[in-house]
Structures are given as C-alpha cells and as structure tokens.
Amino acid sequence: CQRLKRFSEAIVHYEAALALKPGSVEAATNVVVAHLNAGQQLSSSGQPAESLSHYRAAADKCHRALRVQAAAFDAGWQPEAGRFNCEAFANLNIALRLCGEQQRAVDETWRQLDALSRGDDSGPAGARGLPSAVGGAAPPASARPPLVELPPL
C-alpha cells in the first residue's frame, strides 16, 4: 500500500499485522513511516491540521517500535542493529519536529545518546549491551549548543 501512496490503508494493515504479531519490528517501524507519509501527503494537499494528527501518531508509534525491537533483542533475536532501532529513533526526531516540538526532539536525542553511552536501559528503547556511542554522558541542558530552528519541510 505504501508504494501505491495509500498510506492510510497501509497504517490499517500494519496495525492489523501488529495485532497478530505484536513483536514484529518491521511492522512496528513501517507503521511510523506510513504515518509520516500520510502526514506529508495531507500537508501537501493543504490539510495541515489533519497532517498534524499523523505526525503525533508517528511520534507515539516510534516509542512502540523502539520497545518492540528492544524486546525482540532481549528474547534472542539478533538484528544487525542490535537492541536499538535507529530508523524508529530518527523518525521520532522527525515526527517531533514536524509537530513543532523541536526542544522535545533535542531532549529525546540527548536522552538516548546518554543511554547509549552508558549502555543502560534509561532511553526510549534502552541500550544494554551496546558499545559507547558518544564516549560519555550527555552534557547538561545548560551546556548544550543552542537549538537551531529548521525551515519547514
């Protein structure tokens, strides 16, 4: 459905797949992409309010995709990416920015980088067993670079 640009239909199918197989990392990640695409399609057709609901849903579903991959990893599935779902995390940042929540996107990024660097489970998906990503803890908010506003997509 996504290849045919029928994103709302794709969302229904991915959710149905997740109802049957809640541990499907692929379905959990792809439903996020379908929501982002549906939002973009609505935004391009002059329906920004409707697109915002898809962007918010995408952000929510990203957290689910992060949890699904972490749980699959803990259950013995050994994806190449390890316990951390990079695609879902990148999409979380995009979705939050599209919702106008730039500071939350920055905070989520620092929180996850901190978790990855410590190798603990405090980030959205947790990161136990992953190598250090940034070589130390995230700086406090006061020491971080200022937020740079991005132009709208």
Disulfide bonds with the S-S distance in Angstrom:
none
